[in-house]
Amino acid sequence: MDEAMVAQVRRFNRVVTQQVGALSDRFLARDRPLGESRLLWEIGDGRDVRSLRAALDLDSGYVSRLLRSLEAAGLVTTERSTGDRRVTLARLTAAGRAEKRLLDERSDELATQLLDALDGRQRDRLVAAMADVERLLTAATVRFAVTDPDDPVAQHCLRAYAAELDVRFDGGFSLDRGIRAAAADLRPPNGLLLVALLHTTPVGCGVLLFHDAGPAHLKRMWVDASARGLGLGRRLLAELERHAAEAGAPAVRLETNAALTEAIALYRSAGYTEVPAFNAEPYAHFWFEKPLLRQ
């Protein structure tokens, strides 16, 4: 990694932590540090503790300590869910809701003070830059995991993929009509199903089918609407290509529908070239292939 880039990231982190008050143990002039205040805000109208840990990427022990401190202050209550005793729910008390309102007011004041120090053009630049940074940091948070096709996360992705194509394709879409892949085909060594996760939320997927020494077949590539604009499609495609190369495939090939104009543009820009039809997929209008560098 370029040393100048790393140094810039570190400088940015130092400026931001100072400006938002993260260095103080009295965030926004309250008697608690940033971690407790952020947890209070995330609880909102009520939240299960597991989702809090996932959303904030925090260790379970640390979250427990924060919750105990907030409970001792009379701001939060925790209880077991009546529907599932394994789930712990956190809720704000009346005092907690009042504290959250105060934190929102002071956060708005802090943001206003920061913007007031700049002229109109500078404010526009800062807000636009912040939006870019937010998108890029969100993109950097996404991780990829090879997932069993029977896993609920994988099933969610495949259902979402089919539902979107059913809306976008003329005449709809059904997995049963197209070339099918059994669950066994999506498990190594026959193939794999790759899921993109933002914290614990699935936001994308793709399938590879391996054919001995022949090209790997890429299918079921999908990115959730909430994660588009983050460059996730390109990253997902590159990750699938990496897995194909590691499996010894000389190339990746795929078919796609004319309605998926964004996907077609992605494939072309990623080095895929159009080839003659190599299967009888009823939903396909284009067939593409890309040679891979062997690992």
C-alpha positions in Angstrom: 0.0 0.0 0.0 1.2 3.5 -0.9 2.7 5.2 2.3 1.4 8.6 1.3 -2.1 7.2 1.1 -1.9 5.5 4.4 -0.5 8.8 6.0 -3.5 10.7 4.5 -6.0 8.3 6.0 -4.3 8.6 9.4 -4.4 12.4 9.2 -8.1 12.3 8.2 -8.9 10.0 11.2 -7.1 12.4 13.6 -9.0 15.4 12.3 -12.4 13.7 12.4 -12.0 12.2 15.9 -11.0 15.6 17.2 -13.8 17.5 15.4 -16.6 15.1 16.5 -15.5 15.1 20.1 -14.5 11.4 20.1 -11.4 12.2 22.2 -13.4 13.5 25.2 -14.9 11.2 27.9 -17.8 13.7 28.0 -19.2 13.5 24.4 -21.3 16.5 23.5 -20.7 17.8 27.1 -22.6 14.9 28.5 -21.4 12.7 31.4 -20.5 9.7 29.1 -18.1 8.9 26.3 -18.9 8.6 22.6 -19.4 4.8 22.8 -22.3 5.0 25.3 -23.9 7.9 23.4 -23.7 6.1 20.1 -25.2 3.0 21.6 -28.0 5.0 23.1 -28.8 6.5 19.7 -28.7 3.1 17.9 -31.2 1.6 20.4 -33.8 4.1 19.3 -37.2 2.6 19.6 -35.8 -0.7 20.8 -33.3 -3.2 19.4 -32.0 -6.7 20.0 -28.5 -6.7 21.4 -27.2 -9.0 18.7 -28.1 -6.6 16.0 -26.5 -3.7 17.9 -23.2 -5.6 18.1 -23.4 -6.4 14.3 -24.4 -2.8 13.3 -21.5 -1.3 15.3 -19.0 -4.1 14.8 -18.4 -4.2 18.5 -17.2 -7.0 20.8 -20.1 -8.6 22.8 -18.3 -8.0 26.1 -17.8 -4.3 25.3 -21.4 -3.9 24.3 -22.5 -5.6 27.6 -20.3 -3.2 29.6 -21.8 -0.2 27.8 -25.4 -1.5 28.4 -24.7 -2.1 32.1 -23.4 1.5 32.4 -26.5 2.9 30.6 -28.8 0.7 32.7 -27.1 2.0 35.9 -27.8 5.5 34.7 -31.5 4.7 34.3 -31.4 5.3 30.5 -31.8 1.7 29.2 -33.6 -1.5 30.2 -32.8 -5.0 28.9 -35.0 -8.1 28.9 -35.3 -11.4 27.2 -37.6 -11.6 24.2 -40.9 -13.4 24.9 -40.7 -14.9 21.4 -37.1 -16.2 21.7 -35.4 -16.4 25.1 -32.0 -16.4 23.4 -32.6 -12.9 22.2 -32.0 -9.9 24.6 -33.9 -6.7 23.8 -32.6 -3.2 24.8 -35.1 -0.3 25.2 -34.8 3.3 26.2 -36.5 4.5 29.3 -38.3 7.8 29.4 -35.0 9.3 30.7 -33.2 7.6 27.9 -35.5 9.0 25.2 -35.0 12.5 26.7 -31.3 12.0 26.6 -31.4 10.9 23.0 -33.4 14.0 22.0 -30.7 16.1 23.8 -27.9 14.3 22.0 -29.7 14.9 18.6 -30.0 18.6 19.4 -26.3 18.9 20.4 -25.2 16.9 17.4 -27.1 19.3 15.1 -25.5 22.2 16.9 -22.0 20.7 16.4 -22.7 20.2 12.7 -24.1 23.7 12.3 -21.0 25.2 14.0 -18.7 23.3 11.7 -20.6 24.5 8.6 -20.9 28.1 9.9 -17.1 28.4 9.9 -17.1 27.9 6.1 -18.4 30.0 3.2 -21.2 28.6 1.0 -18.8 27.1 -1.6 -16.8 25.4 1.1 -19.9 24.0 2.8 -21.0 22.5 -0.5 -17.6 20.9 -1.1 -17.4 19.6 2.5 -20.9 18.0 2.4 -20.3 16.5 -1.0 -16.9 15.1 0.2 -18.5 13.7 3.3 -21.1 11.9 1.1 -18.3 10.4 -1.0 -16.4 9.3 2.1 -19.5 7.8 3.6 -20.1 5.7 0.5 -16.5 4.6 0.2 -16.2 3.7 3.9 -19.4 1.7 3.6 -18.0 -0.1 0.5 -14.8 -0.9 2.5 -16.9 -2.5 5.2 -18.4 -5.1 2.8 -16.8 -8.6 3.1 -17.2 -11.7 1.0 -17.9 -15.2 2.3 -18.3 -18.6 0.5 -21.7 -19.7 1.9 -23.6 -23.0 1.7 -26.6 -22.7 -0.6 -28.9 -24.0 2.1 -27.9 -21.3 4.5 -30.7 -18.7 5.1 -28.4 -15.9 4.0 -27.8 -17.6 0.7 -31.5 -18.4 0.3 -32.3 -14.8 0.9 -29.9 -13.7 -1.9 -31.2 -16.2 -4.4 -34.8 -15.2 -3.7 -34.0 -11.5 -4.1 -32.1 -12.2 -7.3 -35.1 -14.1 -8.8 -37.6 -11.5 -7.6 -35.7 -8.6 -9.2 -35.3 -10.5 -12.5 -39.0 -11.3 -12.4 -39.7 -7.5 -12.4 -37.1 -6.5 -15.0 -37.5 -9.3 -17.6 -40.3 -9.1 -20.2 -42.6 -12.0 -19.3 -41.1 -12.4 -15.9 -38.5 -14.9 -14.6 -38.5 -18.3 -12.9 -35.5 -20.2 -11.7 -37.3 -23.4 -12.7 -37.4 -22.4 -16.4 -33.8 -21.5 -16.8 -30.8 -23.8 -16.6 -30.9 -25.0 -13.1 -28.1 -25.7 -10.6 -28.7 -28.1 -7.7 -27.5 -27.3 -4.2 -24.7 -29.8 -4.7 -23.5 -27.9 -7.7 -23.0 -24.8 -5.5 -20.7 -26.5 -3.0 -16.9 -27.1 -3.5 -15.5 -28.8 -5.4 -18.4 -28.6 -7.9 -18.8 -24.8 -7.5 -19.5 -22.2 -4.9 -21.9 -19.5 -3.8 -20.3 -16.2 -2.8 -22.2 -13.8 -0.6 -21.4 -10.1 0.0 -22.1 -9.0 3.6 -22.4 -5.4 4.9 -22.0 -6.2 8.7 -24.4 -9.1 8.9 -26.7 -8.0 6.1 -26.5 -9.8 2.7 -26.1 -7.2 -0.1 -25.0 -9.3 -3.0 -24.1 -12.8 -4.3 -22.7 -14.7 -7.2 -22.4 -18.4 -8.2 -19.5 -20.2 -9.9 -19.9 -23.7 -11.5 -16.7 -25.5 -12.2 -16.2 -27.8 -15.2 -13.0 -29.8 -14.7 -10.3 -28.0 -16.8 -12.9 -25.9 -18.7 -14.1 -22.3 -18.1 -15.9 -21.6 -14.8 -19.6 -20.6 -15.4 -20.7 -17.5 -13.5 -24.4 -17.2 -12.6 -26.9 -15.6 -10.2 -24.9 -12.4 -9.8 -26.9 -9.9 -7.8 -26.3 -6.6 -5.8 -29.0 -5.3 -3.5 -30.5 -1.9 -4.5 -29.4 -0.5 -1.2 -25.7 -1.2 -2.0 -25.6 0.1 -5.5 -23.3 3.0 -6.3 -20.6 1.6 -4.0 -18.7 -0.2 -6.7 -19.8 -3.5 -5.2 -20.6 -5.2 -8.5 -17.1 -4.8 -9.7 -15.6 -6.0 -6.5 -17.9 -9.0 -6.4 -17.0 -9.8 -10.0 -13.3 -9.6 -9.2 -13.7 -11.8 -6.1 -15.6 -14.4 -8.2 -12.8 -14.3 -10.8 -10.2 -14.8 -8.1 -12.0 -17.9 -6.8 -12.3 -19.2 -10.4 -8.6 -18.7 -11.0 -7.7 -20.4 -7.7 -9.8 -23.4 -8.7 -7.7 -23.7 -11.9 -10.3 -22.4 -14.4 -8.7 -20.9 -17.5 -11.6 -18.5 -18.1 -14.9 -17.3 -16.8 -18.0 -17.3 -19.0 -21.5 -16.2 -18.4 -24.8 -15.4 -20.1 -27.1 -12.4 -19.5 -30.3 -10.8 -20.5 -30.6 -7.6 -22.7 -32.6 -5.9 -19.9 -29.6 -6.0 -17.6 -27.8 -3.1 -19.2 -25.8 -2.2 -16.1 -24.5 -5.7 -15.9 -23.6 -5.8 -19.6 -21.6 -2.6 -19.2 -19.8 -4.0 -16.2 -18.8 -7.2 -18.0 -17.5 -5.3 -21.0 -15.5 -2.8 -19.0 -14.1 -5.7 -16.9 -12.6 -7.4 -20.0 -15.3 -9.8 -21.0 -15.9 -10.2 -24.8 -19.0 -11.5 -26.5 -18.8 -15.1 -27.7 -21.3 -17.4 -29.5 -24.0 -19.0 -27.4 -22.5 -21.9 -25.4 -25.8 -23.1 -23.8 -29.6 -22.9 -24.4 -30.4 -20.6 -21.5 -33.9 -19.3 -22.4 -33.4 -15.9 -20.7 -30.1 -15.1 -22.4 -29.4 -12.7 -25.2 -25.7 -12.3 -24.7 -22.9 -14.7 -23.9 -19.5 -13.5 -22.6 -16.1 -14.9 -21.7 -12.9 -13.6 -20.1 -9.6 -15.5 -19.9 -8.0 -15.6 -16.5 -4.4 -15.4 -15.3 -3.6 -18.7 -13.6 -2.8 -18.5 -9.9 
